[in-house]
Amino acid sequence: MIPELRQHFNANYTPEKYQNFIRQLNQECGTKVEFRVSETPCFFPKPLLDKMARYGDELVHQLVDSPEYRSKSEASIPAAFRVPNDDAHPLFVQVDFGLIRDAAGQLQPWLVELQAFPSLYAYQQVVSRLYIQCYGLSSELKVFFGMDDEGYWALLRRSIVGNHDPKQVVLLEIDPLHQKTLPDFLVTGRICGIRTVNITEVVKQGDRLHYRDNGKLVPIQRIYNRTIVDELVRKHVQLPFDYRDEMDVEWAGHPNWYFRISKFSIPYLRHKCVPKTWFLDRLEQVPQDRENYVLKPVYSFAGAGIVFAPTDADLQAIPHSLRSQYILQEKMNFTPVIDTPHGPTQAEVRIMYIWLDRLLPVMGLVRMGRGKMMGVDHNRNLEWVGGSAALYVD
């Protein structure tokens, strides 16, 4: 992406440096990182990152600022998981872009997905900083958009903890000790001073939720919501409370926004970076060039259920009652833009936002891959792929 930085990195890379980087990463996270971390960071021109951040802002505001969309998105929230008292806007937003060269040879961002749900806000700072530190990269390389480490951590604490005693704020997840995102939970807990709690171990008394600390019940005033409803349903998790109840608790990331801004949103978006997308039940005519399309469930995790070049049989296998839960989307052939010893590699860039006073882009997260799909689970047997960082120079 920035040729001189890429060439310098590749020329000076050694497997020993990578192993040291991984050791340092595991040490700082307080646990082994179970998903694949790429051997290299990615060096992006700042104008390209700025364009992605601007596009993401435009897409999110197009949805949030529209009373019509707000009304239509009610249908996206499952009745059993509709939490009372929506916030006016999401607190955490992720917008994922792939990169395509246009006719003039310029790289342009294309939307892959957007989601109003927390990503690796704590872990990503650690991995980005360690790329610079462990590989001895230039101190001019930056991670955050318009802030330094201290300012970022202050913003994250304000977003998660608010004005509460951190002891009464929890990160809520399903069986957190066995989630691949545990490194992020541990760093978040260390930085914010909050407890990570298994959602099945919460105790409800009246309209208050509590967690146990050495046998004593501690009231929960604010929840940093990391629980994915898809996983609750898939694993048949029995909860000690009902999401629909009126509860005396604040949400750091109101659960309803997970549904309101998601793959459900894409057919409603009108923007030059958005591929053609239809709900399957509203598709008047199925395109003939099926190889150029992807079938996706509206609600799935880590790419589950995605079908490339869906056949008639694939489409007909979906019951009519479920067709509103699928989208057919134009497939983008993303340009491999990262030169590696294993050949050119694609980079999917996630712009991470925090919305307190305004929708603020804070940093980028990168997934590198050479397969059909970019998630770390789909590139686990390859090298120079996986989770990475978006570094830039002003």
C-alpha positions in Angstrom: 0.0 0.0 0.0 2.9 2.4 0.9 5.6 0.7 -1.3 8.7 1.8 0.6 7.3 0.7 4.0 6.1 -2.6 2.6 9.4 -3.3 0.9 11.4 -2.4 4.0 9.2 -4.6 6.2 9.4 -7.6 3.9 13.1 -7.3 3.5 13.7 -7.2 7.2 11.2 -9.8 8.3 12.3 -12.9 10.1 10.3 -15.8 11.6 12.1 -15.1 14.9 10.7 -11.5 15.0 7.2 -12.9 14.4 7.5 -15.5 17.2 8.7 -12.8 19.5 5.8 -10.6 18.5 3.3 -13.4 19.3 5.0 -14.1 22.6 4.7 -10.4 23.6 1.1 -10.3 22.4 0.1 -13.3 24.5 1.9 -11.8 27.5 0.2 -8.4 27.2 -3.2 -10.0 26.7 -2.8 -12.3 29.6 -3.8 -15.3 27.6 -2.9 -17.1 24.3 -4.5 -15.5 21.2 -6.3 -18.4 19.6 -7.2 -16.8 16.3 -4.5 -16.3 13.6 -2.6 -13.1 13.8 -0.8 -12.0 10.5 2.9 -11.8 10.3 2.6 -8.2 9.1 0.7 -5.0 9.8 -0.7 -3.1 6.8 0.5 0.4 5.8 -2.3 2.5 4.4 -2.2 6.0 2.8 -4.0 8.3 5.2 -6.3 9.7 2.5 -7.6 6.1 1.8 -8.4 5.5 5.5 -10.0 9.0 5.6 -12.2 8.1 2.7 -13.3 4.8 4.3 -14.0 6.6 7.6 -16.1 9.2 5.7 -18.0 6.6 3.7 -18.8 4.7 6.9 -20.1 7.9 8.6 -22.3 8.6 5.6 -23.8 5.1 5.6 -24.5 5.0 9.3 -26.1 8.5 9.4 -28.2 7.5 6.3 -29.7 4.8 8.5 -29.8 6.4 12.0 -31.1 9.8 10.7 -34.0 8.2 8.8 -37.3 7.9 10.8 -38.5 5.7 7.9 -35.6 3.3 8.3 -35.9 3.3 12.1 -39.5 2.2 11.7 -38.6 -0.5 9.2 -35.8 -1.8 11.3 -38.2 -2.7 14.0 -38.8 -5.8 12.0 -35.2 -6.8 12.4 -35.4 -7.3 16.2 -36.6 -10.7 17.2 -39.5 -10.4 19.6 -37.8 -12.5 22.3 -34.8 -10.2 22.4 -36.4 -6.8 22.0 -34.9 -4.8 24.9 -36.9 -1.8 26.1 -35.7 1.8 26.0 -33.6 2.1 22.8 -30.8 4.6 22.8 -31.1 7.3 20.1 -28.1 6.0 18.3 -25.6 3.1 18.7 -22.6 3.5 20.9 -20.2 1.2 18.9 -20.2 0.8 15.2 -18.0 -1.2 12.7 -18.0 -0.7 9.0 -16.0 -3.2 6.9 -14.6 -2.4 3.4 -12.9 -4.3 0.7 -10.7 -2.6 -1.8 -11.2 -2.6 -5.6 -9.2 -0.8 -8.3 -11.3 1.4 -10.5 -10.8 2.1 -14.3 -8.2 4.8 -13.4 -6.2 2.3 -11.3 -7.2 4.0 -8.0 -8.2 1.9 -5.0 -11.8 2.4 -4.0 -13.6 1.1 -0.8 -16.6 -1.2 -1.2 -18.9 -2.0 1.6 -18.7 -5.6 2.9 -20.8 -5.3 6.1 -21.7 -2.9 8.9 -22.6 -3.7 12.5 -23.6 -1.7 15.6 -21.8 -4.0 18.0 -18.4 -3.7 19.9 -15.4 -5.1 18.1 -11.9 -5.6 19.6 -11.6 -2.1 21.0 -9.0 -2.9 23.6 -7.1 -5.8 21.9 -6.6 -3.8 18.7 -4.6 -1.1 20.5 -2.3 -3.7 21.9 -1.7 -5.6 18.7 -1.2 -2.4 16.7 1.4 -1.0 19.2 3.2 -4.3 19.4 3.6 -4.5 15.6 5.5 -1.2 15.8 7.4 -2.1 18.9 8.5 -5.7 18.2 9.4 -5.1 14.5 11.3 -1.9 15.3 9.1 0.2 12.9 9.1 3.9 12.5 7.8 5.9 15.5 6.0 8.1 13.0 3.5 5.3 12.3 0.1 6.0 13.8 -2.8 3.8 14.9 -5.5 6.2 16.1 -7.4 8.8 14.1 -6.8 12.2 15.7 -5.8 11.0 19.2 -3.0 9.4 21.1 -3.0 6.3 23.3 -3.9 8.2 26.5 -6.8 10.0 24.8 -8.1 6.8 23.3 -8.1 4.9 26.6 -9.9 7.8 28.2 -12.5 7.7 25.5 -13.0 3.9 25.8 -13.3 4.1 29.6 -15.9 6.9 29.3 -17.8 4.8 26.7 -17.9 1.6 28.7 -17.9 2.7 32.3 -19.7 6.1 32.0 -20.1 7.8 35.3 -20.4 4.6 37.3 -18.1 2.8 39.8 -16.3 0.3 37.6 -17.0 -2.4 40.2 -20.7 -2.1 39.2 -20.0 -2.3 35.4 -19.6 -5.7 33.7 -18.6 -7.1 30.3 -21.3 -9.6 29.7 -20.7 -12.6 27.4 -21.5 -16.3 27.0 -18.8 -18.5 28.6 -16.2 -15.7 28.2 -13.2 -17.9 29.2 -13.7 -20.0 26.1 -14.3 -17.3 23.6 -11.6 -16.5 21.0 -12.1 -12.8 21.9 -11.0 -13.5 25.5 -7.8 -11.4 25.0 -9.9 -8.4 24.3 -12.0 -9.1 27.4 -8.9 -9.3 29.6 -7.3 -6.1 28.3 -10.7 -4.3 28.6 -11.0 -5.4 32.2 -7.5 -4.2 33.0 -7.9 -0.8 31.3 -11.5 -0.1 32.5 -11.3 -1.9 35.9 -14.5 -3.9 35.1 -15.4 -7.5 35.6 -16.1 -10.0 32.8 -19.2 -12.0 33.7 -20.8 -15.1 32.2 -24.3 -14.2 31.2 -25.7 -17.4 32.7 -24.3 -16.5 36.1 -26.1 -13.2 36.4 -28.6 -13.0 39.3 -31.9 -11.1 38.9 -33.7 -9.7 41.9 -36.7 -7.5 41.1 -35.6 -5.1 38.3 -31.9 -5.3 39.2 -29.2 -7.6 37.9 -26.2 -8.7 40.0 -23.0 -10.7 39.8 -21.3 -12.7 42.5 -18.0 -11.5 44.0 -16.7 -14.0 46.6 -20.3 -15.0 47.4 -21.5 -11.4 47.7 -24.1 -10.1 45.2 -22.9 -6.9 43.5 -25.5 -4.7 41.7 -24.9 -4.2 38.0 -25.5 -0.6 36.9 -24.1 -0.8 33.4 -23.4 -3.6 30.9 -20.8 -3.6 28.2 -22.7 -5.8 25.9 -20.6 -8.5 24.1 -23.3 -11.2 24.0 -24.3 -12.2 20.5 -27.9 -13.3 20.3 -27.2 -15.7 17.4 -24.9 -17.7 19.8 -27.6 -17.7 22.6 -30.1 -19.2 20.2 -27.6 -21.7 18.5 -26.4 -23.0 21.9 -29.8 -23.0 23.5 -28.5 -20.9 26.4 -30.9 -20.7 29.4 -30.8 -17.1 30.7 -31.5 -16.0 34.3 -33.4 -12.9 33.0 -35.6 -11.9 30.1 -34.3 -9.3 27.6 -37.8 -8.0 27.3 -38.0 -7.1 31.0 -37.9 -3.4 32.2 -34.6 -3.5 34.1 -32.8 -0.9 36.1 -29.6 -1.1 34.1 -27.7 0.9 31.4 -26.4 -0.7 28.3 -23.0 0.3 26.9 -24.1 -0.7 23.4 -27.9 -1.2 23.5 -28.7 -4.7 22.2 -31.3 -3.6 19.7 -28.8 -1.8 17.6 -27.1 -5.2 16.9 -30.1 -5.9 14.7 -31.0 -2.4 13.5 -27.6 -1.9 11.8 -26.5 -5.2 10.3 -26.8 -7.0 7.0 -30.5 -6.2 7.3 -29.5 -2.6 6.6 -27.7 -3.1 3.3 -30.7 -3.3 0.9 -31.8 0.1 2.3 -28.5 1.9 1.7 -28.0 4.1 -1.3 -24.3 5.0 -1.8 -21.6 4.5 -4.5 -19.7 2.1 -2.2 -22.6 -0.3 -1.6 -23.0 -3.4 -3.9 -26.4 -4.3 -5.2 -28.3 -6.1 -2.5 -31.9 -7.5 -2.2 -33.8 -9.3 0.4 -34.5 -12.7 -1.1 -38.3 -12.5 -0.6 -38.4 -9.2 -2.5 -36.3 -10.2 -5.4 -38.5 -10.1 -8.5 -36.1 -11.9 -10.8 -33.0 -13.9 -9.9 -29.9 -12.7 -11.9 -28.7 -15.2 -14.5 -25.0 -14.5 -13.8 -25.2 -16.3 -10.4 -21.4 -16.6 -10.2 -21.3 -12.9 -9.5 -23.6 -13.1 -6.4 -23.4 -14.3 -2.8 -26.3 -15.5 -0.7 -26.1 -14.5 3.0 -28.2 -15.0 6.0 -29.1 -11.7 7.6 -28.2 -13.0 11.0 -25.1 -15.2 11.2 -21.7 -15.1 13.0 -18.2 -15.4 11.5 -19.5 -16.0 7.9 -21.7 -19.0 8.8 -24.2 -19.9 6.1 -22.8 -17.8 3.2 -23.1 -19.4 -0.2 -21.1 -18.2 -3.2 -22.6 -18.5 -6.7 -25.9 -19.9 -5.3 -27.7 -22.4 -7.5 -31.4 -22.8 -8.0 -31.3 -25.6 -5.5 -29.6 -23.4 -2.9 -32.3 -20.8 -3.3 -35.2 -23.2 -3.4 -33.9 -24.9 -0.2 -34.8 -21.8 1.8 -38.4 -22.0 3.0 -40.6 -19.1 2.0 -41.1 -18.2 5.6 -37.4 -17.6 6.0 -36.6 -15.9 2.7 -36.9 -12.4 4.4 -34.0 -13.5 6.5 -31.6 -13.8 3.5 -30.0 -11.3 1.2 -28.6 -11.8 -2.3 -25.6 -9.5 -2.8 -23.4 -8.6 -5.7 -20.0 -10.3 -5.2 -17.0 -8.0 -5.3 -13.7 -9.4 -6.4 -11.4 -7.5 -4.1 -8.0 -6.4 -5.3 -5.0 -8.1 -3.5 -3.1 -5.1 -2.3 -0.6 -6.4 0.2 2.6 -7.8 -1.2 3.8 -10.8 0.8 6.3 -13.6 0.4 3.2 -15.8 -0.4 1.9 -13.5 -3.1 -0.5 -10.6 -3.2 -3.0 -10.7 -0.4 -6.4 -9.1 0.1 -7.1 -6.8 3.0 -10.6 -6.2 4.5 -10.5 -3.0 6.5 -12.8 -2.4 9.5 -13.3 1.2 10.5 -14.2 1.2 14.2 -16.3 4.0 15.6 -17.4 5.2 19.0 -20.5 7.4 19.2 -20.7 9.6 22.3 -21.0 13.2 21.3 -20.7 12.4 17.6 -19.9 9.4 15.4 -16.1 9.3 15.8 -13.8 7.0 13.8 -11.1 5.8 16.2 -8.9 3.3 14.4 -8.8 0.5 11.8 -8.7 -3.2 12.1 -7.6 -5.4 9.2 -8.3 -9.0 8.2 -5.9 -10.4 5.6 -6.7 -13.4 3.4 -6.3 -15.2 0.1 -9.4 -17.3 0.1 -13.0 -16.6 -0.7 -13.7 -15.3 2.8 -11.7 -13.0 4.9 -12.5 -14.1 8.5 -9.6 -15.5 10.5 -11.4 -18.9 10.7 -11.3 -19.2 6.9 -7.5 -18.6 6.5 -6.2 -20.6 9.4 -3.8 -22.9 7.4 -2.1 -20.1 5.5 0.7 -17.7 6.4 0.8 -13.9 6.2 -3.0 -13.8 6.7 -5.3 -13.3 9.6 -6.0 -10.4 12.0 -3.7 -7.3 11.4 -3.5 -3.6 12.0 -4.0 -0.5 9.9 -1.0 1.8 10.3 -0.5 5.1 8.6 1.8 8.2 8.5 0.4 11.7 8.6 
